[in-house]
Amino acid sequence: MTLPNTNLNNIRAPGFYYIRVATTNALVTTSSTNGNEGNPIVQSGVNTRLLQTFYHNNAQIWYRVLQNTTWTTWTRLTTAWIGTQAQLDAVTCIATGSLIVIHEP
């Protein structure tokens, strides 16, 4: 889905987005430069609760929650990948519903 606004606080419609522009209210740099792209995913909760998960091209994953009118701070789930490309290529990922299983053979 095209990013409807460059302020991540205003991205509230549930969906999968692609960013390749400078944004505000993100903890990692986004721009039109290769390597600064990202994918925010917005999930709606009950009433006025939203979850934003941000997958940056540098392999960092962040999330935050909107409760009523207040956003929590961004929390990092992962740091950048520090292994080799061969190790990354060897990882098998199987997604079943909302469960993701990652296995390195």
ABEGO torsion letter per residue (X at the ends): XBBABABAAABABBEBBBBABBBBGBABBBBABBGABBBBBBBBBBEABBBBBBBBAAGBBBBBBBBEABBBBBBBABBBBABBAAAAAABBBBBBEABBBBBBX
